[in-house]
């Protein structure tokens, strides 16, 4: 369940998002991510609860994270419609190491009015490790073909 604490939505669940253990979390395929319009982000579904995580891997050393507009929007909507109990966005390094996580509602509030980039897989935001929108014209990030 998601709760409000100090103006931020937080989780009362004790999921360890540092490592998504395969016994607890089922990963969807790259093809499924592409079909949903969520790529390059990868969704994970908890095997015993109605929780989801959308994982965004850093685009490279010293670069930001690409967060799919469609993935974030779909998870916010799924929470509102009670199709899922709780959803979070998880950021990892290029090598898969955990960086940060935040509820989709908090991330949506930070990004919903920020300018989007448009790539071959649709609309997305560049975000930093605090889930703040970054300049979509950052020349380092624009080298990544999302």
C-alpha positions as CSV (number, residue, x, y, z in Angstrom):
1,X,0.0,0.0,0.0
2,X,1.2,3.5,-0.8
3,X,1.1,6.1,2.0
4,X,1.7,9.9,2.2
5,X,4.6,10.9,4.4
6,X,6.0,14.4,4.4
7,X,4.1,15.2,1.2
8,X,5.7,12.3,-0.7
9,X,4.1,9.0,-1.5
10,X,6.0,6.1,0.1
11,X,5.5,2.4,0.3
12,X,4.7,0.5,3.4
13,X,5.9,-2.7,1.7
14,X,9.3,-4.0,2.4
15,X,10.4,-5.0,-1.1
16,X,14.1,-5.1,-1.6
17,X,14.5,-3.2,-4.8
18,X,18.3,-3.2,-4.6
19,X,18.2,-6.7,-6.2
20,X,15.1,-8.0,-7.9
21,X,15.4,-11.7,-7.0
22,X,13.9,-14.0,-9.7
23,X,12.0,-15.9,-7.0
24,X,10.1,-12.8,-6.1
25,X,10.0,-10.8,-9.4
26,X,9.2,-11.9,-12.9
27,X,10.8,-9.9,-15.7
28,X,9.0,-9.4,-19.0
29,X,10.8,-9.9,-22.3
30,X,12.4,-7.2,-24.4
31,X,9.7,-8.0,-27.0
32,X,6.9,-7.4,-24.5
33,X,8.5,-4.1,-23.5
34,X,8.7,-3.1,-27.2
35,X,5.1,-4.1,-27.8
36,X,3.8,-2.1,-24.9
37,X,5.9,1.0,-25.9
38,X,7.9,0.9,-22.7
39,X,11.3,0.1,-24.2
40,X,14.1,0.8,-23.2
41,X,12.5,0.4,-19.7
42,X,11.9,-3.1,-18.5
43,X,8.9,-4.0,-16.2
44,X,9.1,-6.5,-13.4
45,X,6.0,-8.0,-11.7
46,X,6.0,-9.2,-8.1
47,X,5.0,-12.9,-8.1
48,X,2.9,-12.7,-4.9
49,X,1.5,-9.1,-4.8
50,X,0.0,-6.8,-7.4
51,X,3.2,-4.7,-7.4
52,X,5.3,-3.6,-10.4
53,X,8.6,-2.0,-11.0
54,X,9.7,-0.3,-14.2
55,X,13.5,-0.5,-14.4
56,X,15.5,2.1,-16.3
57,X,19.2,1.3,-16.9
58,X,21.7,4.2,-17.2
59,X,22.4,4.9,-20.9
60,X,26.2,4.9,-20.2
61,X,28.9,6.1,-17.9
62,X,28.3,9.7,-16.9
63,X,24.9,9.8,-18.7
64,X,21.3,9.9,-17.5
65,X,18.4,7.5,-17.5
66,X,15.8,7.4,-20.2
67,X,12.3,7.0,-18.7
68,X,9.5,6.1,-21.1
69,X,6.5,8.4,-21.0
70,X,4.2,5.5,-21.9
71,X,5.6,3.2,-19.2
72,X,5.2,5.8,-16.5
73,X,1.7,6.9,-17.7
74,X,0.5,3.3,-18.0
75,X,1.6,2.5,-14.4
76,X,0.0,5.6,-13.0
77,X,-3.2,4.7,-14.7
78,X,-3.0,1.1,-13.6
79,X,-2.6,2.2,-10.0
80,X,-5.6,4.6,-10.3
81,X,-7.7,1.8,-11.8
82,X,-6.5,-0.6,-9.0
83,X,-5.2,-3.1,-11.6
84,X,-1.9,-3.0,-9.6
85,X,-1.5,-2.2,-6.0
86,X,1.7,-0.2,-6.2
87,X,4.3,0.7,-8.8
88,X,7.8,2.1,-8.5
89,X,10.5,3.3,-10.9
90,X,13.9,1.8,-10.3
91,X,17.2,3.3,-11.7
92,X,20.2,1.1,-12.2
93,X,23.7,1.7,-13.5
94,X,24.8,0.5,-16.9
95,X,26.2,-2.7,-15.2
96,X,22.9,-3.3,-13.3
97,X,23.9,-1.9,-9.9
98,X,21.0,-0.3,-8.0
99,X,21.0,3.5,-7.8
100,X,17.5,4.7,-6.6
101,X,13.8,4.0,-6.6
102,X,10.7,6.1,-6.2
103,X,6.9,5.6,-6.5
104,X,5.5,6.2,-9.9
105,X,3.1,8.8,-8.5
106,X,6.1,10.9,-7.1
107,X,8.0,10.5,-10.4
108,X,4.9,11.5,-12.4
109,X,4.4,14.6,-10.4
110,X,8.0,15.7,-11.0
111,X,7.9,14.9,-14.7
112,X,4.4,15.4,-16.1
113,X,5.1,19.0,-17.3
114,X,8.7,18.5,-18.2
115,X,9.7,18.6,-21.9
116,X,9.9,15.2,-23.5
117,X,12.4,13.8,-26.0
118,X,11.2,11.8,-29.0
119,X,13.1,8.8,-30.2
120,X,12.6,5.7,-32.3
121,X,10.7,4.0,-29.4
122,X,8.5,7.0,-28.5
123,X,8.5,9.8,-26.0
124,X,10.7,9.7,-23.0
125,X,12.4,11.9,-20.4
126,X,16.0,12.0,-19.5
127,X,16.2,11.9,-15.6
128,X,18.9,12.1,-13.1
129,X,19.4,9.9,-10.0
130,X,16.8,12.1,-8.1
131,X,14.2,11.6,-10.8
132,X,14.5,15.2,-12.0
133,X,14.0,15.9,-15.7
134,X,17.2,16.8,-17.5
135,X,17.6,19.0,-20.6
136,X,16.4,16.9,-23.5
137,X,19.1,18.4,-25.7
138,X,22.0,17.2,-23.6
139,X,24.6,16.3,-26.3
140,X,26.0,13.3,-24.2
141,X,22.5,11.7,-24.0
142,X,21.5,12.4,-27.6
143,X,24.2,9.9,-28.8
144,X,22.1,7.1,-27.3
145,X,19.6,5.8,-30.0
146,X,16.4,5.4,-27.9
